[in-house]
Amino acid sequence: MAKDFISRGDLRLIPLAELRLSPLNSRQEIAAEEVEAMAESLAVAGLLQNLIGHLTPTGIEIVGGGTRLRALQLLAAEGWSRPPSRAPARRRRFA
């Protein structure tokens, strides 16, 4: 269960190993090619949309972002980590 997490307001950063796909997630079945494509996108652009989960007695279950979760798990299994020089540029806000 997630004991050690970083809290920033309502946003919590939880280790990937502690996340599980929820039975409530609409993407229970997904093609491997789609996961691989998402992993490539995440490797280039980073995670642009947070995963949405809830705390259960067995840990954190992801209800929103099932494809992103699987892609992150694939990248982690391959030993991928983002080099600091490849961090995406911040978007400029226009008035």
VENJO-V898752 format. One line per field, one symbol per residue. phi: phi as a letter, one per 30 degrees, with the letter a starting at -180 (. if undefined). A space follows every 10 residues. Layout:
phi=???
//
This chain:
phi=.dccbccbid cbcbeedccb ddddddcdcb dedddddddd ddddcidcbd dcbbdbdckc cdcbjddddd ddddddddid bddedcdddd ddccd
//
